[in-house]
């Protein structure tokens, strides 16, 4: 039995869904609303956060820990390079998007505009939205710069860094907050990863009350 407790527009859940799909691991998806603090879910993860992956009697939480477990137990296809320096770079960039990008961009845009409405926890704060819109330009330009020098974000091989970044950006793209025209490298990279079979279920996601832009599921956006 494999079950993933997730939230549709959680970038951390999407990262794990992409990893599972890339490795051909089938799971049952169970939608969870973390803000409801459901007791049965808190027993699985006292932190009250998604994703949570159940594999038979094993319960795993935290997207970073879940990824490392999957990578070690299902190493093919690999999402970390063999070279130690390349592995460190992949982990560095995955942490960049999980932490810095998420804190400066996703939390200020997606969470203010979408999560607050879903959780009925207040109204968006304009200052946070302005900060998110300013910060995202820096991060998009950084991706563009990386793609001028590399085939994938962390090097010549697709890694967890690409899925961590794509998970954040796909959530923001759902609400139309990504300016793909900032660089051809940025758009080419996302089109390449967006076209992978692992991305299909992500592009089919729908959140009640929020309609994605027409280009969201378009592979030739």
C-alpha positions as CSV (number, residue, x, y, z in Angstrom):
1,X,0.0,0.0,0.0
2,X,1.4,3.4,-1.0
3,X,-0.6,6.5,-0.2
4,X,0.4,10.2,-0.5
5,X,-1.4,12.7,1.6
6,X,-1.1,15.9,-0.4
7,X,-2.6,19.3,-1.2
8,X,-3.1,20.1,-4.9
9,X,-1.2,23.4,-4.9
10,X,1.5,22.5,-2.4
11,X,4.8,22.8,-4.2
12,X,6.4,20.3,-1.8
13,X,3.7,17.7,-2.6
14,X,4.1,18.4,-6.3
15,X,7.8,17.8,-6.0
16,X,7.2,14.3,-4.5
17,X,4.5,13.5,-7.0
18,X,6.9,14.3,-9.8
19,X,9.6,12.1,-8.2
20,X,7.2,9.2,-7.8
21,X,5.9,9.5,-11.3
22,X,9.4,9.8,-12.8
23,X,10.4,6.6,-11.1
24,X,7.2,4.9,-12.1
25,X,5.9,4.4,-8.5
26,X,2.2,4.4,-8.3
27,X,0.5,5.9,-5.2
28,X,-3.0,6.6,-4.0
29,X,-3.4,10.4,-3.7
30,X,-5.4,11.5,-0.6
31,X,-6.2,15.2,-0.6
32,X,-5.5,16.8,2.8
33,X,-6.3,20.3,4.1
34,X,-3.6,20.9,6.7
35,X,-5.3,23.9,8.1
36,X,-8.2,21.7,9.4
37,X,-5.7,20.0,11.8
38,X,-7.5,16.7,11.4
39,X,-6.6,14.5,14.3
40,X,-6.0,11.3,12.3
41,X,-3.6,13.2,10.0
42,X,-1.8,14.8,13.0
43,X,-1.2,11.2,14.3
44,X,0.7,10.6,11.0
45,X,2.6,13.8,11.1
46,X,2.4,15.9,14.4
47,X,3.8,18.9,12.4
48,X,0.5,18.9,10.5
49,X,2.2,19.4,7.1
50,X,1.9,17.7,3.8
51,X,3.3,15.7,2.1
52,X,3.1,12.5,4.0
53,X,3.9,9.2,2.3
54,X,2.7,5.9,3.7
55,X,4.3,2.7,2.4
56,X,2.7,-0.2,4.2
57,X,3.6,0.3,7.9
58,X,6.1,3.0,7.2
59,X,5.1,6.7,7.4
60,X,7.4,9.4,6.0
61,X,7.0,13.2,6.2
62,X,9.0,16.2,5.0
63,X,9.5,16.4,1.3
64,X,13.3,16.4,1.6
65,X,13.3,13.2,3.8
66,X,10.8,11.6,1.5
67,X,12.8,12.3,-1.6
68,X,16.0,10.9,0.0
69,X,14.2,7.7,1.0
70,X,12.7,7.2,-2.5
71,X,16.1,7.9,-4.1
72,X,17.9,5.4,-1.9
73,X,15.2,2.6,-2.2
74,X,14.3,3.2,-5.9
75,X,17.5,4.6,-7.5
76,X,16.4,4.3,-11.1
77,X,16.1,6.6,-12.9
78,X,18.5,8.6,-10.7
79,X,17.7,12.1,-9.6
80,X,21.0,12.7,-7.9
81,X,24.3,12.5,-9.9
82,X,27.0,10.0,-9.0
83,X,29.7,12.7,-8.6
84,X,29.8,14.1,-5.1
85,X,30.3,17.7,-6.2
86,X,27.4,17.4,-8.7
87,X,25.2,15.8,-6.0
88,X,26.0,18.7,-3.7
89,X,25.0,21.2,-6.4
90,X,21.7,19.4,-7.0
91,X,20.9,19.4,-3.3
92,X,21.9,23.1,-3.0
93,X,19.6,24.2,-5.8
94,X,16.7,22.0,-4.5
95,X,17.2,23.7,-1.1
96,X,17.2,27.1,-2.9
97,X,13.8,26.5,-4.3
98,X,12.4,24.7,-1.2
99,X,13.6,27.4,1.1
100,X,14.6,30.8,-0.4
101,X,12.2,30.8,-3.4
102,X,9.3,29.4,-1.4
103,X,9.9,32.0,1.4
104,X,10.4,35.0,-0.9
105,X,7.9,34.2,-3.7
106,X,5.4,31.3,-3.1
107,X,4.5,32.2,0.4
108,X,3.9,35.9,-0.7
109,X,1.9,35.1,-3.8
110,X,0.3,31.7,-3.8
111,X,-0.4,31.5,-0.1
112,X,-1.8,35.0,0.1
113,X,-4.0,34.8,-2.9
114,X,-5.1,31.1,-2.8
115,X,-4.4,29.4,0.5
116,X,-6.0,32.2,2.6
117,X,-9.1,31.9,0.6
118,X,-9.2,28.1,0.8
119,X,-8.6,28.2,4.5
120,X,-10.9,31.2,5.1
121,X,-8.1,32.7,7.1
122,X,-8.3,36.4,6.0
123,X,-7.6,38.6,3.1
124,X,-4.4,38.9,1.0
125,X,-1.9,41.4,2.3
126,X,-0.9,43.8,-0.6
127,X,2.6,44.4,0.8
128,X,3.4,40.6,0.7
129,X,2.1,40.3,-2.8
130,X,4.2,43.3,-4.0
131,X,7.3,41.7,-2.3
132,X,6.5,38.4,-4.0
133,X,6.1,40.0,-7.5
134,X,9.4,41.8,-7.0
135,X,11.3,38.7,-5.8
136,X,10.1,36.4,-8.5
137,X,11.9,38.4,-11.2
138,X,15.2,37.8,-9.5
139,X,14.6,34.0,-9.3
140,X,13.4,33.8,-12.9
141,X,16.5,35.6,-14.1
142,X,18.7,33.2,-12.0
143,X,17.1,30.2,-13.7
144,X,17.7,31.9,-17.1
145,X,21.3,32.5,-16.2
146,X,21.8,28.8,-15.1
147,X,20.3,27.7,-18.4
148,X,22.8,29.7,-20.3
149,X,25.5,27.5,-18.9
150,X,23.9,24.2,-18.3
151,X,21.6,21.6,-19.9
152,X,19.6,21.3,-16.7
153,X,19.6,23.5,-13.6
154,X,22.3,21.6,-11.7
155,X,24.3,20.4,-14.7
156,X,24.0,18.0,-17.6
157,X,21.6,15.7,-15.9
158,X,18.0,16.3,-14.7
159,X,18.0,16.1,-10.9
160,X,15.8,16.8,-7.9
161,X,16.8,20.5,-8.4
162,X,14.7,20.6,-11.6
163,X,11.7,19.0,-9.9
164,X,11.9,21.3,-6.8
165,X,12.0,24.4,-9.1
166,X,9.3,23.1,-11.4
167,X,7.0,22.3,-8.5
168,X,7.2,25.8,-7.1
169,X,6.8,27.4,-10.6
170,X,3.9,25.1,-11.6
171,X,1.9,26.3,-8.6
172,X,2.5,29.9,-9.4
173,X,1.8,29.3,-13.1
174,X,-1.6,27.9,-12.1
175,X,-2.5,31.4,-10.9
176,X,-0.7,33.2,-13.8
177,X,2.2,34.7,-11.8
178,X,5.1,33.6,-13.9
179,X,6.4,35.8,-16.7
180,X,7.9,33.1,-19.0
181,X,9.1,35.8,-21.5
182,X,11.9,37.0,-19.2
183,X,14.3,34.7,-21.0
184,X,14.3,32.0,-23.6
185,X,16.4,29.7,-21.4
186,X,13.8,29.9,-18.7
187,X,10.9,29.1,-21.0
188,X,12.8,26.3,-22.9
189,X,13.8,24.7,-19.6
190,X,10.2,24.7,-18.3
191,X,8.8,23.5,-21.6
192,X,11.3,20.6,-21.5
193,X,10.4,19.5,-18.0
194,X,6.7,20.2,-18.5
195,X,6.6,17.8,-21.5
196,X,7.8,14.8,-19.4
197,X,5.2,12.1,-18.7
198,X,5.7,12.7,-15.0
199,X,4.1,16.1,-15.3
200,X,0.8,14.9,-16.8
201,X,-1.1,14.5,-13.6
202,X,0.2,17.9,-12.3
203,X,-1.2,19.6,-15.5
204,X,-4.6,17.9,-15.0
205,X,-5.0,19.4,-11.4
206,X,-7.9,21.6,-10.8
207,X,-8.6,23.7,-7.6
208,X,-12.3,24.6,-7.0
209,X,-12.7,28.3,-7.3
210,X,-9.6,28.9,-9.2
211,X,-9.2,28.5,-13.0
212,X,-5.7,28.2,-14.5
213,X,-4.8,30.4,-17.5
214,X,-5.1,28.8,-20.9
215,X,-1.4,28.2,-21.3
216,X,-1.1,26.2,-18.0
217,X,-1.5,22.8,-19.6
218,X,-0.3,23.8,-23.0
219,X,3.1,22.2,-23.9
220,X,3.7,24.8,-26.6
221,X,3.0,27.8,-24.3
